[in-house]
Every structure is written in structure tokens, then in C-alpha cells.
Amino acid sequence: MPDGPVDDAAVLDALFAGSPQGLFVLGADRKVIRYNPSARGVRALPSEDVVGHDVRDFVPDMDPELGQLIDRVLSTGEPVRGRLLRGRSPSEPDRTLAVEVSLFPLRDGPGLVGVVEDVTERQAAADRLAVLGTVHRTVGSTLDVRATADALVDALVPDFADAASVDLLDDDPSGAAPPSGPLPTSVPLRRVAVAAPGSVEPSRRTGDSRPYPFPTPYTQALSDAHARLVQLTPDAPWRATDPDGFAVLLGRKVQSMIVAPLTARDTVLGLLTLYRSRGDAFEDADLDVARQAAATAAVHLDNARSYRREHTVASALQRRLQPGMTPRLSAVETAHVYLPESAGGAWFDVIPLSGTRVALVVGDVAGHGIEAAATMGQLRVALRTLALQDLETDEVLTHLDEVAGQLTAVDSRGTHPYLATCAVTVYDPVSRQCTMTRAGHPAPVLVDPDGSPIRVDVPLGPPLGSEGGAAYVPTVVQLPPGCLVAHVTNGLLGAEEEGDGDGDADAVHRLEHVLATPSRPLQELCDTAVYRMTPSRHEDAVLLLARTEGLPSEQVGDWTLPADTSVVGTARRLVGQQLAAWGLDDCAFTTEIIVSELVTNAILHGEGPVRLRLIHDEERLLSEVTDASSASPHLRHARAGDEGGRGLYIVMRLSARWGVRHGRRDKTIWSEQRVGEETPEDFLAAMDVFDTAGI
């Protein structure tokens, strides 16, 4: 800046005449003293002489901000450089001026020199890039369709458009993907997102689903999958096709709109529609921005819809693979709650076993989606099959770990260090013994009839499929009648990491507090646990509750007999007397034959004394014979000339179910009959093998 007033008119003339930018010299009163010819070329500034006019007279829509800049320079002396001023007039397009203002000494006192450049086009290009940057930055941060659509319209309104809407094809109820190629013009589209903060408000509301009238720009975009820039004039040719919608647009003073198809993988998912009622209508450059924004959003919407479809299919598969209705048991009451939040692999099962025992199972497969649900189904079926073989709980998990290892071997993803976790509890209502074993899973929570926690250390085995090589060690406790056994997954306990087997200690205490009133209905306790422990959840959660009772001693007959064939008749008499006491004389003949065969088999092929046990459980009659041999009997069909070999075959034909249960030091052959079923006399007569004196 010069030290004194500038008097050299030639220098000023050269400066003003040669500058490519608009120059204005203002007095302290803001009135124009001088300006150069380039100032006349600044878009939207008047071409007539403005000397002597207040600068606010010819830029009225920029008056407040421009006046503030001039006042600040005059009061502080600090120049303002590179300031962008945007003006909007109802009758004129938007314009952007780059302004610099500095103090300039004049002969009569301080003045101002202003440099003005019309940067409307350049700034519009920068604004378009900024809009696309916002779309890329904010759209696609979630796999939720509605949230993705909302983010898209929010990124475009109000900086790029005065209103925006997203309409999508409804998902197929079967979960199938949309058909490839353009959509039929008659297909209904659902409004999933709209942004209309000003006077522009499209006629459709969020949630509306109906076809667009044909032919309109909307149906044309659906038909050929090309974006369209549409200027709205009262004589538009498609006005008669959609008079109601057109009237709404005119009433909202919409001057132009862009209809862009949302296309991903050659499939039209729906439409993005943009509206402008401002002075500057959409241009071809804006159409390119809309295309790019629609293409970017379509990819994320397609991902979100694919995720939702997969989640729906996985959830349906997971629910289908769950046991559904749990069996009704005489000595154990169960209830459960299952929350399939993430379509993962959490599962549970209640498996009736021989001798009125029951297996309670809860597991959790690593990962989410269809693969996890399918793996869960395989493991659940494998575990149920193993449990029905009457194996010990540690043997069940050992064999299940082998199955998991094979499933892991064929899984090429390798995203988890293990396949699943699992906990198995077997409760025997006759002995009231509870055997618990776990593989990388939270231990069962036990509560006594008074509501106090029962502390039991259940050793933590390795998760299934982790190739840890460690053994599974069971824990056996005897429970008084009325106890609660709660199996949970980490989704309910809020564990930070699946497979750690411990869960969150505070969550375990909260669950114990919920279960502190064990006499309440089990389903009510399940719901209360959900209310108290999962206010917000992101993982699958399972809670399986069981209230244990003991089988009354009067429903059990138990005898120990020496290993001598002479006791077979004794066993039959004991059975007859016990059945008479139970009022089951109609079952005596069949049951005596079953017991005769089982006792004879134990004496001939087993070791040590023979234990005979009868259990009357509602409509079932159970016969069990235990000996000290671990060798399993084999069912075979005797030939016509054989004197023996038909014993187990007879047991099979006379029983509804039968099997062998191995203990650690003995084995038990058991038979289950349905009370009230008639004895197959024709079968017994045909066998012609019964010599009661010799049995």
C-alpha cells in the first residue's frame, strides 16, 4: 500500500483499465468513486454507471454480508481476501462472487478498494464435487436399507437439491433377488426416504407403495434405466398422464427435476428423484452428479438388500433348525427364550433320554449368516444323535469335537479359531444327579429352591473344532427338588469375546438375581431375564431354564440279584408284585418276558451281581437291568434250529424303545413300554420259543 495519497491519474487509469478483475474504489460512505471496465463484465452486476451509488444498491441480495465486510475493514484496517459471497434472488440464478477488500488512502480520507470476480461456474463445479464427496463419505456406513436411503437424500438436500426422494422395489417375500434388467413400468415402488425441508414436498409419503402413472419420466427411467433431466412447464407433455402429481409439483413451484435409476449389477432397484424450486434450474452438469450419486448409493443399497435377504433366509433357517416345542417331561419343567438378532448359530435342545433322564443343551456357532445357521443344524443333529446313544456327557462332546473338526476342515473361510461352543447337562430325576460338561461355553447357572446360587466348578474344555486336544471333564452334583438350571449363550451375558467360556461376571450375578425367586413361572423368568439383561443386543441370545424335580420313590422298584440263573424266576415274581401294586396287571405278562430275557442275558454274558429296576413314569413303563460288564449285546436273528439267540429280538418286538446305556464301570440294557398297549400275542405264538420252565 502506498505511503501517501495517489495522485498519478495515469497510473490509476492503467491499473483500472488493464486489470482482468472488477475493481471498485469506495469512499468511507461505501459509495463508488471509481471502477474499471472489467467490473461491467461481472455477472449480475449492472452495466450502467454506478459511480455515486452505495454498493448495496446493486448487490441487494448480498447486502448483509457485504456490509459487514466493509464495516470490519473500515474499523480494523485488516484486509479481507478471498471471501466468497453467494447471492440468491427469486428471479435470478444463484451467483458467487470472490471479493477482496482493503483500505485505500484517498485525498479526502480513508477509502476502500474492492476486487470482485464472478466465480459462479467455478464454484458450482466445486460444489458439485463437494456434494459427491459427501455422498461417498456418508452413504453406505450401514447395511440398513432405510438408513442408507436416508443418508443419500440428506447428502443431496439442501446443497444440491431442494428436495429428494428414494423409491425402491419391494423385496420378494421368498427372499429372491430382484430380476436383472430394467423394471416393468407397472411395478409398485415403495417410498423409503424423502428429504423436503422447504416448500417442496413430493406427493408420496414414506412407506407409500404404488406404481407410477405411465408414461411419465419416472416410468421412462424404469424402462430404459437412463437418468433424465426434466424441466417442468405448464405445457409438459406428460402432465395429462399424472395430473395430480404434476399439480403438486407446480404448486410447490418446482422448476426442474432429475429422475435417476438406482442400478447395481445391471438390476434396477428403484429411483432417485431430485427437485429444485430455486432460481437456477438443474443443468446437464447436475445430471452427471445425480448419475454418480445414484450409482454410488445403488451399490450400497444392493449390499444392504442382499444382507437383509441373507439375514432373512439365515434367520428362517435358524428358526427351522431349532427344536420348536420342547417335550413335556414328568420330572423336569423347561422354558426358553431365543433371540435370533444377528442370524448367527446359537441353538438349544431338550433331549429325553432313557431312564427318565433329560439332556439340556445350549451351543453357539462362530460367525453369522446362512453358513453359521447350516453349521448349527449339523452340530445340533450330531449332538442329538450322540446323546440318544446314551453316552456320557464328556464322550458326547469328545465325539462332537471330532465332527466339528471335520466341518472345520472343509470350511475354507478360516475366519475363526474354532467352530462352536457348547454346554451339556444331563439330569437324572431318579438319583437327582446333574452331570455338566462344557466346551468353551459359559457354565450353567444353578439356583437352589430358596433362591440362593449354587456354586459349582465346571471345568472349561476347549471350544469345538479348535484342535486344542484337551479333555472334557464332567462335574456331577446332586440337586434337591425345585432347583433351577439355567443355560445361556454369551449373547445374553454380554461377553466381549465368544469362546472365552466365562461370560461377564456382573451379567451372571444379574441372572442369579433374576432367578432368585425360582417358584415363579419359568417363562416369566425367561422374559424378566431378557428385560433385565439385554436392553440392547447385537448377538443371538438363548436362555434355557429347567426346574428339576425328583421322581417319587414309590414310582421306582429297585432290586439287586445274584448272578445265578435261578434268580430269573425271582425277578419275574418281583416284577409281577410291583406291577400289581401300581395297578398295571395288564402289563405283567409282557414285562415279565422282557425282564426274563434281560436278566438271563446279564447273567450269561455279564459280570457281577445284577441290578433290576422298574420305573413307572406316567404312560411309560421302564425296565432296566445293569451288570458290571462293559461288553455291549448284539441283536441277531436266530435260525430255526437254534435253541437261543432270540432274547434281544424278543425285547425289541415287545418294547416301544430299547437300548444300552454305558456307565464308567457298568452297562445297562433298558426297555420302554407304553402303558395300555396290547401284547402282540400272535408274535409270541409264532416264535414258539417260550418254555417258561426253562427261562
C-alpha positions in Angstrom: 0.0 0.0 0.0 1.4 3.4 -0.8 2.6 5.7 2.0 0.5 8.7 0.8 -2.4 9.7 -1.4 -2.1 8.6 -5.0 -2.3 11.5 -7.5 -0.9 10.0 -10.6 -4.0 9.5 -12.7 -2.1 7.7 -15.5 -1.1 5.0 -13.1 -4.6 4.6 -11.9 -6.0 4.6 -15.4 -3.6 1.8 -16.4 -4.4 -0.2 -13.3 -8.1 0.0 -13.7 -8.1 -0.4 -17.5 -5.7 -3.4 -17.6 -7.0 -5.5 -14.6 -8.9 -8.6 -15.7 -10.9 -8.4 -12.4 -13.5 -6.0 -11.4 -12.1 -3.2 -9.3 -14.0 -0.7 -7.3 -12.8 2.3 -5.2 -15.2 3.2 -2.5 -15.4 6.1 -0.1 -15.9 5.8 3.6 -19.6 6.1 2.9 -19.5 2.9 0.8 -20.3 4.8 -2.4 -18.5 4.0 -5.6 -15.9 6.6 -6.6 -14.4 4.7 -9.5 -14.5 1.3 -11.2 -12.8 -0.3 -14.2 -14.4 -1.7 -17.4 -13.9 -5.3 -16.2 -16.3 -4.7 -13.4 -19.1 -4.4 -16.0 -18.4 -8.0 -17.0 -19.0 -9.4 -13.6 -22.2 -11.4 -14.0 -25.3 -9.9 -12.5 -23.7 -6.5 -11.8 -25.4 -3.6 -13.5 -23.9 -2.4 -16.8 -25.0 1.3 -16.2 -22.8 3.8 -14.4 -22.7 3.1 -10.7 -20.5 6.0 -9.6 -22.0 7.7 -6.6 -24.2 4.7 -5.7 -23.9 2.7 -2.5 -22.5 -0.7 -3.2 -25.5 -2.3 -1.6 -27.8 -0.7 -4.2 -26.6 -3.0 -6.9 -26.0 -6.2 -4.9 -29.1 -6.1 -2.7 -29.2 -9.9 -2.1 -25.7 -9.8 -0.7 -26.2 -6.6 1.3 -26.0 -8.0 4.9 -22.7 -9.9 4.5 -21.1 -7.4 2.2 -21.9 -4.6 4.5 -20.4 -6.5 7.4 -17.2 -7.0 5.5 -16.9 -3.3 4.6 -17.6 -2.3 8.2 -14.9 -4.6 9.5 -12.2 -3.4 7.1 -13.0 0.2 8.0 -12.9 -0.4 11.7 -9.9 -2.7 12.0 -7.9 -1.8 8.9 -7.3 -5.5 8.3 -7.9 -6.5 4.7 -10.4 -9.3 3.7 -9.1 -11.6 1.0 -10.7 -14.5 -0.9 -14.1 -14.2 0.6 -16.9 -15.9 -1.3 -20.3 -14.2 -1.3 -23.3 -16.1 -2.5 -26.4 -14.3 -3.7 -29.8 -15.7 -4.4 -32.6 -13.8 -6.0 -36.1 -15.2 -6.6 -35.9 -14.1 -10.3 -32.2 -14.8 -11.0 -29.9 -17.8 -10.8 -27.5 -18.1 -7.9 -24.2 -16.4 -8.3 -21.0 -16.5 -6.4 -18.5 -13.6 -6.2 -15.0 -13.8 -4.9 -14.3 -10.5 -3.1 -11.2 -8.8 -1.6 -11.5 -5.5 0.3 -8.6 -3.4 1.6 -8.1 0.1 2.9 -7.0 2.6 0.3 -5.9 6.2 1.2 -7.8 8.9 -0.7 -7.3 12.6 -0.8 -10.3 13.2 1.4 -9.6 10.4 3.8 -9.6 6.7 4.1 -11.3 4.7 1.4 -11.6 1.2 0.2 -10.6 -0.8 -2.9 -12.5 -3.9 -3.8 -11.6 -6.7 -6.1 -14.6 -8.6 -7.4 -14.6 -11.7 -9.6 -17.5 -13.8 -10.8 -16.7 -17.4 -9.9 -20.2 -18.8 -10.2 -19.3 -21.5 -12.7 -16.1 -22.5 -11.0 -17.7 -22.6 -7.6 -20.7 -24.6 -9.0 -18.2 -27.2 -10.2 -16.5 -27.3 -6.8 -19.9 -27.5 -5.1 -20.8 -30.5 -7.3 -17.6 -32.2 -6.3 -18.3 -31.4 -2.6 -21.8 -33.0 -3.0 -20.3 -36.2 -4.4 -17.7 -36.2 -1.7 -20.5 -36.0 0.9 -22.3 -38.9 -0.8 -19.2 -41.0 -0.8 -18.4 -40.2 2.8 -21.8 -40.6 4.4 -23.7 -43.2 2.3 -23.0 -46.8 2.9 -21.9 -46.7 6.5 -24.5 -49.2 7.5 -26.1 -52.3 6.0 -29.6 -51.0 6.7 -31.6 -50.1 3.6 -33.6 -47.3 5.1 -30.6 -45.7 6.8 -28.7 -45.8 3.5 -31.5 -44.2 1.6 -31.9 -41.5 4.3 -28.1 -40.8 4.2 -28.4 -40.3 0.4 -31.2 -37.7 0.5 -29.6 -35.9 3.4 -26.3 -35.7 1.4 -28.2 -34.0 -1.5 -30.6 -31.7 0.3 -30.4 -28.7 0.5 -26.9 -28.1 -1.0 -27.7 -29.8 -4.3 -31.5 -30.1 -4.5 -34.4 -28.6 -2.6 -36.0 -32.0 -2.1 -35.1 -35.6 -2.8 -36.8 -39.0 -2.6 -35.8 -42.6 -2.9 -38.3 -45.3 -4.1 -37.3 -48.9 -4.1 -38.8 -52.2 -5.4 -40.2 -54.2 -2.5 -38.3 -57.3 -1.5 -39.7 -60.6 -2.7 -41.3 -62.4 0.2 -39.4 -65.6 -0.8 -36.1 -63.8 -0.4 -35.3 -63.9 -4.1 -33.2 -61.1 -5.6 -34.8 -58.5 -7.9 -34.9 -59.5 -11.6 -32.0 -58.2 -13.7 -32.5 -55.5 -16.3 -35.0 -52.6 -16.3 -38.1 -52.9 -14.3 -41.6 -53.1 -15.7 -43.3 -49.8 -15.8 -46.3 -51.1 -13.8 -44.2 -52.4 -10.9 -45.0 -50.7 -7.5 -42.2 -48.8 -5.8 -42.2 -48.1 -2.1 -41.1 -44.7 -0.8 -38.3 -45.4 1.7 -36.7 -42.0 2.2 -37.6 -38.3 1.5 -36.0 -35.0 2.4 -38.1 -31.9 1.8 -37.1 -29.3 4.4 -38.6 -26.3 2.5 -41.7 -25.7 0.5 -41.0 -28.6 -1.9 -42.8 -31.7 -0.7 -43.4 -34.6 -3.1 -46.9 -36.1 -3.2 -45.8 -39.6 -1.9 -45.2 -40.2 1.8 -42.6 -42.5 3.3 -44.0 -46.0 3.2 -46.3 -45.5 0.3 -46.1 -48.3 -2.3 -47.8 -48.0 -5.7 -46.8 -47.8 -9.4 -46.1 -44.5 -11.1 -48.5 -43.5 -13.8 -47.4 -44.4 -17.3 -45.9 -42.7 -19.3 -44.1 -40.3 -17.1 -40.4 -39.5 -16.6 -40.4 -42.0 -13.7 -41.6 -44.9 -15.8 -39.3 -44.0 -18.6 -36.3 -44.1 -16.3 -37.5 -47.5 -15.0 -38.0 -48.8 -18.6 -34.6 -47.9 -20.1 -32.5 -47.3 -16.9 -31.4 -43.9 -18.1 -31.4 -40.7 -15.9 -33.5 -37.8 -17.1 -33.3 -34.0 -16.6 -36.9 -32.7 -16.7 -37.9 -29.0 -16.9 -41.4 -28.5 -15.5 -43.5 -26.2 -17.6 -47.3 -26.0 -17.6 -47.4 -27.5 -21.1 -45.2 -30.5 -20.3 -46.5 -33.5 -22.5 -46.8 -35.9 -19.5 -49.0 -33.5 -17.5 -52.2 -35.3 -18.6 -50.8 -38.7 -17.6 -50.2 -37.7 -14.0 -52.4 -34.6 -13.4 -52.5 -35.0 -9.6 -48.7 -35.4 -9.1 -48.0 -32.7 -11.7 -50.2 -30.3 -9.9 -48.4 -30.9 -6.6 -45.1 -30.2 -8.3 -46.4 -26.9 -9.8 -48.0 -26.0 -6.5 -44.6 -26.4 -4.8 -43.0 -24.2 -7.5 -40.8 -27.0 -8.7 -39.0 -25.8 -11.8 -36.9 -28.8 -12.7 -36.2 -32.3 -11.5 -33.9 -35.2 -12.1 -35.1 -38.8 -12.2 -32.1 -41.2 -11.9 -32.5 -45.0 -11.7 -30.7 -46.8 -8.9 -28.9 -49.5 -10.8 -26.5 -52.2 -9.4 -25.2 -55.3 -11.2 -27.5 -54.5 -14.2 -30.5 -54.5 -12.0 -32.7 -51.5 -11.4 -33.5 -51.3 -7.7 -35.6 -48.1 -7.8 -35.5 -44.4 -8.4 -33.7 -41.3 -7.0 -35.7 -38.2 -7.7 -34.3 -34.7 -7.1 -36.4 -31.4 -7.2 -35.4 -27.8 -7.5 -37.6 -24.7 -7.0 -34.7 -22.2 -6.7 -33.9 -19.7 -9.4 -31.1 -21.8 -11.1 -32.6 -24.9 -12.6 -30.8 -28.2 -13.0 -28.2 -28.3 -15.7 -26.5 -31.1 -17.7 -23.6 -31.0 -15.2 -26.0 -31.6 -12.4 -27.4 -34.6 -14.3 -23.9 -36.1 -14.2 -23.7 -35.5 -10.4 -27.1 -37.2 -10.0 -26.0 -40.2 -12.0 -22.8 -40.6 -10.0 -24.6 -40.2 -6.7 -27.3 -42.7 -7.8 -24.6 -45.2 -8.9 -22.7 -44.9 -5.6 -25.8 -45.3 -3.5 -27.2 -48.2 -5.6 -24.1 -50.3 -4.8 -24.6 -49.7 -1.0 -28.4 -50.3 -1.3 -27.8 -53.5 -3.2 -25.4 -54.6 -0.5 -27.9 -53.7 2.2 -30.7 -55.5 0.5 -28.5 -58.6 -0.1 -27.6 -58.6 3.6 -31.2 -58.3 4.6 -32.2 -61.1 2.3 -29.4 -63.3 3.6 -30.3 -62.3 7.1 -33.9 -63.2 6.5 -33.0 -66.6 4.9 -30.5 -67.3 7.7 -33.0 -66.4 10.4 -35.7 -68.6 8.8 -33.2 -71.5 8.5 -32.0 -71.0 12.1 -35.6 -71.0 13.5 -36.4 -74.0 11.4 -33.5 -75.9 12.8 -34.4 -75.1 16.4 -36.4 -77.8 18.3 -39.5 -75.6 18.4 -41.8 -77.2 21.0 -39.8 -78.7 23.8 -41.0 -82.1 25.0 -43.2 -82.4 28.1 -41.3 -84.2 30.9 -42.7 -85.6 34.1 -39.8 -84.6 36.4 -38.3 -81.6 34.6 -40.1 -78.4 33.6 -38.4 -76.4 30.9 -38.9 -73.0 29.2 -36.7 -71.0 26.9 -36.2 -67.7 25.1 -34.5 -67.5 21.8 -33.5 -64.1 20.3 -32.1 -64.5 16.7 -30.7 -61.0 16.4 -27.8 -61.5 14.0 -28.8 -64.7 12.3 -25.9 -66.5 13.9 -25.6 -70.0 15.1 -27.0 -70.1 18.7 -29.0 -73.1 19.4 -30.6 -75.1 22.3 -32.2 -78.5 22.7 -34.1 -80.6 25.2 -33.5 -84.3 24.6 -35.4 -87.0 26.6 -33.1 -89.9 27.4 -33.6 -93.4 28.8 -34.4 -93.9 32.4 -36.5 -90.6 32.6 -33.2 -88.6 32.2 -33.0 -85.5 30.1 -30.2 -83.7 28.3 -30.2 -79.9 28.3 -28.0 -78.4 25.5 -27.1 -74.9 24.6 -24.5 -74.0 21.9 -23.2 -71.2 19.8 -21.6 -71.4 16.3 -18.9 -68.8 15.5 -19.9 -66.4 12.7 -23.2 -65.3 11.3 -25.3 -65.9 8.2 -26.5 -68.9 6.3 -23.2 -70.8 6.8 -23.4 -70.4 10.6 -27.1 -71.5 10.6 -26.3 -74.5 8.5 -23.4 -75.5 10.7 -25.6 -75.1 13.7 -28.1 -77.5 12.2 -25.4 -80.1 11.6 -24.0 -79.9 15.1 -27.4 -80.0 16.7 -28.4 -83.1 14.8 -25.0 -84.7 15.5 -25.3 -83.9 19.2 -28.8 -85.2 19.5 -27.7 -88.5 17.8 -24.8 -88.9 20.1 -26.9 -88.1 23.2 -29.5 -90.7 22.2 -26.8 -93.3 22.2 -26.7 -92.8 26.0 -23.1 -91.7 26.0 -21.6 -89.8 28.9 -21.6 -86.1 28.5 -17.8 -85.9 28.1 -17.9 -88.6 25.5 -20.7 -86.7 23.7 -18.5 -83.5 23.5 -15.5 -85.5 22.5 -17.3 -87.0 19.5 -18.9 -83.7 18.7 -15.5 -82.1 18.7 -14.5 -84.7 16.0 -17.5 -83.8 14.0 -16.6 -80.1 14.3 -13.1 -80.8 13.2 -14.3 -82.4 10.0 -16.7 -79.4 9.4 -13.8 -77.0 10.0 -11.6 -78.9 7.6 -14.0 -78.3 4.7 -14.6 -74.7 5.7 -12.2 -72.6 3.6 -13.0 -69.3 5.3 -10.8 -69.8 8.3 -12.1 -66.7 10.0 -12.5 -68.2 13.4 -10.1 -70.2 15.6 -12.9 -72.6 16.5 -16.2 -73.7 15.2 -18.6 -73.6 18.1 -19.1 -73.7 21.9 -21.4 -76.0 23.7 -22.6 -76.9 27.2 -24.4 -80.2 28.0 -26.2 -81.1 31.2 -27.9 -84.4 31.9 -30.3 -84.6 34.8 -31.5 -87.9 36.3 -34.7 -87.4 38.3 -34.4 -90.8 40.0 -31.0 -90.1 41.6 -31.4 -86.3 41.3 -27.8 -86.2 39.9 -26.9 -83.5 37.5 -23.9 -84.0 35.2 -22.5 -80.9 33.5 -19.8 -80.6 30.8 -18.8 -77.6 28.7 -16.7 -76.8 25.6 -15.7 -73.2 25.6 -19.2 -72.2 26.8 -20.5 -70.4 29.9 -21.2 -72.8 32.7 -24.8 -73.4 33.8 -26.2 -71.2 36.5 -27.7 -73.2 39.4 -30.1 -71.8 41.9 -31.5 -73.8 44.9 -35.2 -73.8 45.9 -34.6 -70.9 48.3 -33.2 -68.7 45.5 -29.5 -68.9 46.6 -26.9 -69.6 43.9 -25.3 -73.0 43.9 -21.6 -72.6 43.2 -20.2 -75.4 41.1 -16.9 -75.5 39.3 -17.5 -77.0 35.8 -14.1 -77.4 34.2 -13.8 -75.4 30.9 -13.0 -77.6 28.0 -11.7 -76.3 24.6 -14.3 -75.0 22.1 -15.4 -77.4 19.4 -13.2 -77.6 16.4 -10.3 -75.7 18.0 -7.9 -78.6 17.9 -7.0 -77.9 21.4 -6.5 -81.5 22.3 -7.7 -81.0 25.9 -10.1 -83.5 27.5 -13.7 -82.6 28.6 -14.1 -83.2 32.3 -17.7 -83.5 33.7 -18.9 -82.3 37.1 -21.6 -84.2 39.0 -23.8 -82.7 41.7 -26.9 -83.9 43.5 -29.7 -81.3 43.4 -32.6 -81.0 45.8 -36.1 -80.9 44.2 -37.1 -77.4 43.0 -33.7 -76.2 41.7 -33.3 -74.1 38.6 -30.7 -74.9 36.0 -30.1 -72.1 33.5 -28.1 -72.5 30.3 -27.2 -69.3 28.5 -25.2 -68.0 25.5 -22.7 -65.2 25.6 -25.2 -63.1 23.7 -27.3 -62.9 26.9 -24.3 -62.5 29.2 -22.7 -59.8 27.1 -19.3 -61.4 26.8 -16.8 -59.4 24.8 -15.4 -62.4 23.1 -17.1 -65.6 22.2 -15.4 -68.8 23.2 -13.8 -67.5 26.4 -16.3 -69.6 28.3 -16.7 -67.2 31.2 -19.1 -64.5 30.1 -19.4 -61.3 32.1 -19.3 -61.8 35.8 -21.7 -58.9 36.5 -24.2 -60.4 34.0 -24.0 -63.8 35.7 -24.8 -62.1 39.0 -27.8 -60.3 37.4 -29.1 -63.5 36.1 -28.7 -65.1 39.5 -30.7 -62.2 40.9 -33.4 -62.7 38.3 -33.6 -66.4 39.2 -33.6 -65.8 43.0 -37.4 -66.5 43.0 -37.4 -70.0 41.4 -41.0 -70.6 42.2 -42.2 -68.1 39.6 -43.4 -69.4 36.2 -40.4 -70.3 34.1 -41.5 -68.3 31.0 -42.0 -65.3 33.2 -38.4 -65.7 34.5 -37.1 -66.0 30.9 -38.9 -62.8 29.9 -37.6 -61.0 33.0 -34.1 -62.1 32.2 -34.4 -60.5 28.8 -35.8 -57.3 30.2 -33.0 -57.0 32.8 -30.0 -58.2 30.8 -30.5 -57.3 27.1 -31.8 -53.7 26.8 -29.9 -53.5 23.5 -28.4 -56.5 21.7 -26.4 -57.3 18.7 -25.8 -61.0 19.0 -28.1 -64.1 19.1 -29.1 -64.9 22.7 -30.5 -68.1 24.2 -31.7 -68.8 27.7 -32.8 -72.3 28.6 -34.4 -72.8 32.0 -35.1 -76.1 33.7 -36.8 -76.7 37.1 -35.8 -80.1 38.4 -37.9 -82.4 40.5 -37.2 -85.9 41.8 -39.1 -89.0 40.8 -41.1 -90.2 43.8 -39.6 -93.4 45.3 -43.0 -95.1 45.1 -42.7 -94.9 41.3 -39.4 -96.9 41.3 -38.7 -100.5 42.1 -35.1 -101.4 42.6 -33.5 -104.8 43.4 -30.0 -106.3 43.4 -29.9 -110.0 42.4 -27.0 -112.5 42.5 -25.6 -113.6 39.1 -27.3 -117.0 39.1 -29.9 -118.3 36.6 -32.1 -119.4 39.5 -33.0 -115.8 40.2 -34.8 -115.4 36.8 -38.0 -116.7 38.3 -37.5 -114.4 41.3 -37.1 -111.4 39.1 -40.4 -112.3 37.4 -42.2 -112.6 40.7 -40.8 -109.3 41.9 -42.0 -107.6 38.6 -45.5 -109.1 39.0 -45.8 -107.9 42.6 -44.6 -104.4 41.7 -46.9 -104.1 38.7 -49.8 -105.3 40.9 -49.0 -102.5 43.4 -49.0 -100.0 40.6 -52.3 -101.3 39.2 -50.6 -102.4 36.0 -51.6 -106.1 35.9 -52.3 -105.9 32.2 -48.6 -105.2 31.6 -47.4 -108.1 33.7 -47.1 -110.8 31.1 -45.1 -108.7 28.6 -43.0 -107.1 31.2 -42.1 -110.4 32.8 -40.9 -111.7 29.5 -38.8 -108.6 28.9 -37.3 -108.8 32.3 -36.6 -112.5 32.0 -34.7 -112.0 28.8 -32.7 -109.1 30.1 -31.8 -110.8 33.4 -30.8 -114.0 31.6 -28.7 -112.0 29.2 -26.9 -110.2 32.1 -26.3 -113.4 33.9 -24.9 -115.3 30.9 -22.9 -112.6 29.3 -22.3 -110.0 32.1 -20.3 -109.9 35.3 -21.1 -109.4 39.0 -24.5 -109.1 40.6 -27.5 -107.9 38.5 -29.4 -104.8 39.3 -33.1 -104.8 38.3 -35.0 -101.5 38.2 -38.6 -100.7 37.2 -39.8 -97.1 36.7 -43.4 -96.1 36.3 -43.4 -92.7 34.6 -47.0 -91.7 33.7 -47.8 -93.6 30.5 -44.4 -95.3 30.3 -43.1 -98.4 32.0 -39.3 -98.7 32.0 -37.3 -101.9 32.7 -33.6 -101.7 33.3 -31.0 -104.4 34.0 -27.5 -103.5 34.9 -24.4 -105.6 35.2 -20.7 -104.9 35.7 -19.6 -105.9 32.1 -18.8 -103.2 29.6 -19.4 -105.5 26.6 -22.4 -104.5 24.5 -25.0 -107.1 23.5 -25.7 -107.5 19.8 -29.1 -108.1 18.2 -29.1 -111.1 15.9 -31.8 -113.3 14.3 -31.7 -116.9 15.4 -32.1 -119.7 12.8 -34.9 -122.2 13.0 -32.7 -124.9 14.7 -31.1 -122.6 17.2 -32.0 -123.0 20.9 -31.1 -119.4 21.8 -30.2 -116.1 20.4 -33.7 -114.6 20.3 -33.7 -112.8 23.6 -32.9 -109.2 22.4 -35.0 -109.7 19.3 -38.0 -110.5 21.6 -37.2 -107.5 23.8 -37.1 -105.3 20.6 -40.5 -106.6 19.4 -42.2 -106.2 22.8 -40.7 -102.7 23.5 -41.6 -99.3 22.1 -37.9 -98.4 22.5 -34.9 -100.2 23.9 -31.1 -99.6 24.1 -27.9 -99.9 26.0 -26.5 -97.2 28.4 -22.8 -97.4 29.3 -21.5 -96.2 32.6 -17.9 -95.9 33.6 -17.9 -99.3 35.4 -21.1 -101.0 34.1 -23.7 -101.1 31.4 -27.5 -101.0 31.5 -29.9 -102.6 29.0 -33.2 -100.9 29.1 -36.7 -101.3 27.6 -39.5 -98.8 27.4 -43.2 -99.9 27.1 -46.3 -97.8 26.5 -48.9 -98.5 29.3 -52.1 -99.8 27.8 -50.7 -101.2 24.6 -51.7 -104.8 23.9 -49.2 -107.6 23.9 -48.6 -108.9 20.4 -49.9 -112.5 21.1 -49.6 -113.5 17.5 -45.9 -112.7 17.5 -45.3 -114.6 20.7 -47.1 -117.7 19.4 -45.3 -117.6 16.2 -41.9 -117.5 17.9 -42.7 -120.8 19.7 -39.7 -120.4 21.9 -41.2 -119.9 25.3 -40.5 -122.7 27.8 -41.3 -120.9 31.0 -39.8 -123.7 33.0 -36.5 -123.3 31.3 -36.5 -119.5 31.4 
